[in-house]
Each structure stands twice: as structure tokens, then as C-alpha cells.
């Protein structure tokens, strides 16, 4: 869109996209932690009580990602509206 406009987009657009990428990485990290912890507990035969914390952390990260995704989509829609000819 920047190339179509021949000018840079507003700084908030880049910020929203950077935040979206950041929360995606957080969700990936929480998921990896959940998998590692679940597999180590399974090998040790430990009760599943610790799973709740991992699942809760993953759920919170997904909630943040959902909000960041909505903001990124809205931001990209605004950028598209600014890019389109009048």
C-alpha cells in the first residue's frame, strides 16, 4: 500500500502490525511451553494439576492475539481506504 500511495503510511499502522506479530510469537511460546510441560509430566507420571496454569497462560495469550488481530485488521482496512483513489 505504501508503494501504491508513493508515501509512507501512518506510524500507528506499523505499530499495530508489529504488536500483532509480537503477540503471535507469545502464543507460539506459550504453546511450546504447554507441550513441553505436558510431555515431561506424562513421562514422570505427575498428576494433571499443573496443566491448568499452562492452559490459562495460553488462553490469555490467545485472547491478546484476538484483540491484536482485530486492531490489525481495522488498521489495514483504514490503510486501504487511504490508498484507494477517490
C-alpha positions in Angstrom: 0.0 0.0 0.0 2.9 2.3 0.6 4.1 1.8 -2.9 0.6 2.5 -4.3 0.4 5.7 -2.3 4.0 6.7 -3.1 4.3 7.8 0.6 4.7 6.1 3.9 1.6 5.1 5.9 0.8 6.5 9.4 3.1 5.3 12.2 0.2 3.7 14.0 -0.3 1.2 11.2 3.3 -0.1 11.6 2.8 -0.2 15.4 -0.4 -2.3 15.2 1.3 -4.7 12.8 4.3 -5.0 15.0 2.1 -5.7 18.0 0.2 -8.3 16.1 3.5 -10.1 15.2 4.7 -9.8 18.8 1.5 -11.5 20.3 1.7 -14.2 17.7 5.2 -15.0 19.0 3.9 -15.0 22.6 1.2 -17.5 21.7 3.7 -19.7 20.0 5.9 -19.6 23.1 3.0 -20.4 25.4 2.0 -23.4 23.2 5.6 -24.7 23.2 5.7 -24.4 27.0 2.4 -26.2 27.3 3.6 -29.1 25.1 7.0 -29.4 26.9 5.4 -29.4 30.3 2.7 -31.8 29.4 5.2 -34.3 27.9 7.5 -34.1 30.9 4.6 -34.6 33.3 3.5 -37.6 31.3 6.9 -39.2 31.4 7.1 -38.6 35.2 3.5 -39.7 35.9 2.7 -36.4 37.7 -0.9 -35.5 38.2 -2.5 -33.1 35.8 -2.9 -30.2 38.2 -0.2 -28.1 36.6 -1.9 -28.2 33.2 -4.4 -25.6 34.3 -1.7 -22.9 34.6 -0.3 -23.7 31.2 -3.7 -23.7 29.6 -4.7 -20.5 31.4 -1.5 -18.8 30.1 -2.2 -20.0 26.6 -5.8 -18.8 26.8 -4.7 -15.3 27.9 -2.2 -15.2 25.1 -4.8 -16.2 22.6 -7.2 -13.5 24.0 -4.5 -10.9 23.5 -3.8 -12.2 20.0 -7.5 -12.0 19.2 -7.6 -8.3 20.2 -4.4 -7.5 18.3 -5.8 -9.3 15.2 -8.9 -7.1 15.3 -6.8 -4.0 15.6 -4.5 -5.0 12.8 -7.4 -5.8 10.5 -9.0 -2.4 11.3 -5.7 -0.7 10.8 -5.2 -2.4 7.4 -8.7 -1.5 6.3 -8.0 2.2 7.1 -4.7 2.0 5.3 -6.5 0.5 2.3 -9.1 3.3 2.4 -6.4 5.9 2.4 -4.7 4.1 -0.5 -7.7 3.8 -2.8 -8.3 6.6 -5.3 -11.1 9.0 -4.5 
